[in-house]
Amino acid sequence: MTRPDKNPETVVQGTISQDAYTTRGLHLPKVANQNEIWKFAAMPDTGALVFLIGRAVVEKIRVNTRELVKAAQSLKAANGKPIELDGVIFLDLSYRGRTSSQMASVTPYQSCLILSQQACKELGMVSLDFPAQVMKCTAAELGRRRPALLLP
């Protein structure tokens, strides 16, 4: 029996998104250096609709969880269970020359960043039309083997 592949992980750089806080009229978190660039371990998740960041990661960049913006909505995991949230933080991310401004939901149970599908698109990790190319799969493209479910 073979072991499953490890989750894909990469490194992205990030800073506090001063523009996001300013344009929304929100209080900017107090950090020693507002322009400091951090390196984050990140897992691209094209099935995720929301960008998640762990409380430990937020604390490591010296943002007090009391300074987080209150989350406007509740979240549920893929299994239907609620995801506990401390609040949200706004970050500017960069990856291989691409940048993206993102709102990250802070959860106590995550040890790295879980990049949403939108973040993955904006950072160039997947194509902008993802999952369109997956949805175009046909029996002819698959050859003689017929899948159990054929997408239109």
C-alpha positions as CSV (number, residue, x, y, z in Angstrom):
1,M,0.0,0.0,0.0
2,T,1.4,3.4,-0.9
3,R,1.1,6.5,1.2
4,P,-0.9,9.4,0.0
5,D,1.0,12.4,-1.4
6,K,1.7,15.1,1.1
7,N,-0.4,18.3,0.7
8,P,1.2,20.7,-1.8
9,E,3.0,23.5,0.0
10,T,4.8,26.5,-1.2
11,V,6.1,29.8,0.2
12,V,4.5,33.2,-0.4
13,Q,5.6,36.6,0.8
14,G,3.2,39.0,2.5
15,T,2.7,42.3,4.2
16,I,-0.1,44.0,6.1
17,S,-2.3,45.5,3.3
18,Q,-2.4,49.2,4.4
19,D,-4.5,50.1,1.4
20,A,-7.2,47.5,2.3
21,Y,-7.5,48.9,5.9
22,T,-7.4,52.6,4.7
23,T,-10.0,52.2,1.9
24,R,-12.4,50.4,4.3
25,G,-11.8,53.0,7.1
26,L,-10.5,50.3,9.5
27,H,-7.9,50.4,12.2
28,L,-4.5,49.2,11.0
29,P,-3.0,46.5,13.3
30,K,0.0,47.7,15.3
31,V,3.2,46.0,14.2
32,A,6.8,47.1,14.7
33,N,7.3,47.7,11.0
34,Q,4.2,48.2,8.8
35,N,6.3,47.5,5.7
36,E,8.0,44.3,6.9
37,I,7.8,41.4,4.5
38,W,7.1,38.0,5.9
39,K,7.5,34.5,4.3
40,F,4.6,32.2,4.9
41,A,4.2,28.5,4.3
42,A,1.1,28.2,2.2
43,M,-1.1,25.4,0.8
44,P,-2.9,26.2,-2.4
45,D,-6.5,24.8,-2.2
46,T,-8.5,25.4,-5.4
47,G,-11.5,24.0,-3.6
48,A,-11.4,26.6,-0.9
49,L,-13.7,29.6,-1.3
50,V,-12.1,31.5,1.6
51,F,-8.4,32.2,2.4
52,L,-7.5,30.9,5.9
53,I,-4.6,31.8,8.1
54,G,-3.8,30.3,11.5
55,R,-3.8,32.2,14.8
56,A,-0.2,31.1,15.4
57,V,0.9,32.6,12.1
58,V,-0.8,35.9,13.0
59,E,0.8,35.9,16.4
60,K,4.2,35.1,14.8
61,I,4.0,38.3,12.8
62,R,3.2,40.1,16.0
63,V,-0.4,41.0,15.3
64,N,-2.5,40.8,18.5
65,T,-5.7,38.8,17.8
66,R,-7.7,41.6,19.6
67,E,-6.8,43.9,16.7
68,L,-8.4,41.7,14.1
69,V,-11.4,42.9,12.2
70,K,-14.6,41.1,13.3
71,A,-15.7,38.4,10.8
72,A,-18.9,39.4,9.0
73,Q,-19.9,35.8,8.3
74,S,-19.5,32.4,9.7
75,L,-17.8,29.6,7.8
76,K,-18.3,25.9,7.5
77,A,-15.7,23.3,6.5
78,A,-16.2,20.8,3.7
79,N,-17.6,18.3,6.2
80,G,-20.3,20.9,7.2
81,K,-18.9,21.6,10.7
82,P,-18.4,25.3,11.7
83,I,-15.0,26.8,11.5
84,E,-14.1,28.9,14.6
85,L,-12.9,32.3,13.6
86,D,-10.9,34.9,15.5
87,G,-11.6,37.6,12.9
88,V,-10.0,38.7,9.6
89,I,-6.8,40.3,8.5
90,F,-5.9,42.0,5.2
91,L,-2.7,41.0,3.6
92,D,-0.8,41.8,0.3
93,L,0.7,38.6,-1.0
94,S,3.3,38.0,-3.6
95,Y,4.4,34.8,-5.4
96,R,6.8,34.6,-8.4
97,G,6.3,38.2,-9.3
98,R,2.5,38.2,-9.0
99,T,0.7,40.1,-6.3
100,S,-2.7,39.8,-4.7
101,S,-4.5,41.7,-1.9
102,Q,-6.5,39.3,0.2
103,M,-8.8,39.1,3.3
104,A,-7.7,36.2,5.4
105,S,-10.0,34.6,8.0
106,V,-8.1,33.8,11.1
107,T,-8.7,30.4,12.7
108,P,-7.0,28.9,15.8
109,Y,-6.6,25.5,14.1
110,Q,-4.4,26.2,11.1
111,S,-0.6,26.1,11.1
112,C,-0.1,27.7,7.6
113,L,-2.0,29.7,5.0
114,I,-4.7,27.9,3.1
115,L,-4.9,29.9,-0.2
116,S,-8.4,30.1,-1.7
117,Q,-9.1,29.5,-5.4
118,Q,-9.3,33.2,-6.0
119,A,-5.9,33.8,-4.3
120,C,-4.4,30.9,-6.4
121,K,-5.7,32.5,-9.6
122,E,-4.4,36.0,-8.8
123,L,-1.0,34.7,-7.7
124,G,-0.7,32.7,-11.0
125,M,-0.7,29.3,-9.3
126,V,-3.6,28.2,-11.6
127,S,-5.0,29.7,-14.7
128,L,-7.6,32.5,-14.5
129,D,-10.2,30.3,-16.1
130,F,-9.7,27.5,-13.7
131,P,-11.7,25.1,-13.5
132,A,-13.0,25.7,-17.0
133,Q,-10.3,23.6,-18.6
134,V,-11.2,20.7,-16.2
135,M,-14.9,21.0,-17.0
136,K,-14.2,20.6,-20.7
137,C,-13.1,17.0,-20.3
138,T,-14.9,14.7,-22.8
139,A,-14.9,11.0,-23.5
140,A,-13.0,11.6,-26.7
141,E,-10.2,13.3,-24.8
142,L,-10.1,10.4,-22.3
143,G,-9.7,7.8,-25.1
144,R,-11.5,4.5,-25.0
145,R,-11.8,4.4,-21.2
146,R,-15.2,5.8,-20.2
147,P,-15.3,7.5,-16.8
148,A,-18.0,6.8,-14.3
149,L,-19.2,10.4,-14.6
150,L,-18.7,12.5,-17.7
151,L,-18.7,16.3,-17.2
152,P,-20.4,18.4,-19.9
